[in-house]
């Protein structure tokens, strides 16, 4: 990963804050007011928060580019994953104890010229063509036991493209992620 890894205390703090953010958002619609002096948590970083229930995806939203501080991005992404992922119904307060939280802190994406540069399990992928854009985190192909071509087909489909458009001049960017969970 191009950026330094977070230590265990920083990871634990972000996981607790993500859960607090979801709980407070579900109760009041507001984000928690949290400030931290840790410079690593105040760096601008890309991040995704993934929610699972019984090992099944229940929500996943984030920021691929570092537009917000890591702490703010986690707070916003956690609440959004619980309430705004169009693929799922909003998580209820009653269901929250059964939700497992995973955070992926991203490196800055970079453009590649050849798909052979993609390492399954190491690189996340962003595919874009015109207004269409799709992203898959590096852990996704490992969870589904995909090879590189299957991974590329799925990220194209997620972008709303034809599954083999990765062979036809799309822009491909990759990134790495530090992934940790409860």
TACORCOR-V773109 format. One record per run of one state. SS is the DSSP state (@ for helix, = for strand, . for the rest). FROM is the first residue (numbers start at 1). TO is the last residue. Records with the same first field share a line. If there is no record, write none. Layout:
# TACORCOR-V773109
SS=FROM-TO / FROM-TO
This chain:
# TACORCOR-V773109
.=1-7 / 29-43 / 45-45 / 54-55 / 64-68 / 84-95 / 107-109 / 112-114 / 118-123 / 130-131 / 137-137 / 145-147 / 159-164 / 168-170 / 176-176 / 182-182
@=8-28 / 70-83 / 96-98 / 115-117 / 138-144 / 148-158 / 165-167
==44-44 / 46-53 / 56-63 / 69-69 / 99-106 / 110-111 / 124-129 / 132-136 / 171-175 / 177-181
